[in-house]
């Protein structure tokens, strides 16, 4: 699909230095793909922020003790 975008001359000059005039589209497409993936990741992070309630957890009374029990129960730990 083709789209039309306007970019400042300085941005196009930097784009050409980095990607080459014949690789503009591929470079822009890759940069946009990465940016969209970052945005999706941030959406997931922000959605997860409110996923756990503030109270009612096994670790509420003594978080350090809860961590020690978790570590002790982890059979991969040797110490």
C-alpha positions as CSV (number, residue, x, y, z in Angstrom):
1,X,0.0,0.0,0.0
2,X,1.2,3.5,-0.7
3,X,0.8,6.5,1.6
4,X,2.0,10.0,1.3
5,X,3.8,11.6,4.2
6,X,5.6,14.9,4.5
7,X,9.0,15.0,6.3
8,X,11.3,17.9,7.0
9,X,14.3,18.2,4.7
10,X,16.7,17.5,7.6
11,X,14.9,14.3,8.4
12,X,15.0,13.1,4.8
13,X,18.7,13.9,4.6
14,X,19.4,11.9,7.7
15,X,17.2,9.1,6.4
16,X,19.2,9.0,3.2
17,X,22.5,9.0,5.1
18,X,21.4,6.1,7.2
19,X,19.4,4.0,4.7
20,X,20.2,5.3,1.3
21,X,17.8,7.0,-1.0
22,X,16.7,3.7,-2.6
23,X,16.0,2.1,0.8
24,X,13.8,4.8,2.3
25,X,10.6,2.7,2.2
26,X,12.2,-0.4,3.7
27,X,13.9,1.6,6.4
28,X,10.7,3.5,7.3
29,X,8.6,0.3,7.3
30,X,11.1,-1.4,9.7
31,X,11.2,1.7,12.0
32,X,7.4,1.8,12.1
33,X,7.1,-1.9,12.8
34,X,9.5,-1.5,15.8
35,X,7.6,1.5,17.1
36,X,4.2,-0.3,16.8
37,X,5.6,-3.3,18.7
38,X,6.9,-1.0,21.4
39,X,3.5,0.6,21.6
40,X,1.8,-2.8,21.9
41,X,4.3,-3.8,24.6
42,X,3.5,-0.6,26.6
43,X,-0.2,-1.3,26.2
44,X,0.3,-4.7,27.7
45,X,2.4,-3.2,30.6
46,X,-0.2,-0.5,31.3
47,X,-3.0,-3.1,31.2
48,X,-1.1,-5.3,33.7
49,X,-0.5,-2.4,36.1
50,X,-4.0,-2.8,37.5
51,X,-4.2,-6.6,37.1
52,X,-3.3,-7.3,40.8
53,X,-5.4,-6.0,43.6
54,X,-3.7,-3.9,46.3
55,X,-4.4,-6.4,49.1
56,X,-5.2,-10.0,49.6
57,X,-1.9,-11.6,48.6
58,X,0.1,-14.3,50.3
59,X,2.9,-11.9,50.8
60,X,1.0,-9.0,52.5
61,X,1.9,-9.8,56.1
62,X,5.6,-10.5,55.6
63,X,7.0,-10.0,52.0
64,X,10.5,-11.0,53.0
65,X,9.4,-14.3,54.5
66,X,7.2,-15.0,51.5
67,X,10.2,-14.5,49.2
68,X,12.4,-16.8,51.4
69,X,9.7,-19.6,51.2
70,X,9.5,-19.2,47.5
71,X,13.2,-19.5,47.1
72,X,13.4,-22.5,49.4
73,X,10.6,-24.2,47.4
74,X,12.5,-23.7,44.2
75,X,14.3,-26.9,43.6
76,X,16.7,-25.3,41.2
77,X,18.4,-23.3,44.0
78,X,21.4,-25.0,45.4
79,X,22.1,-22.8,48.4
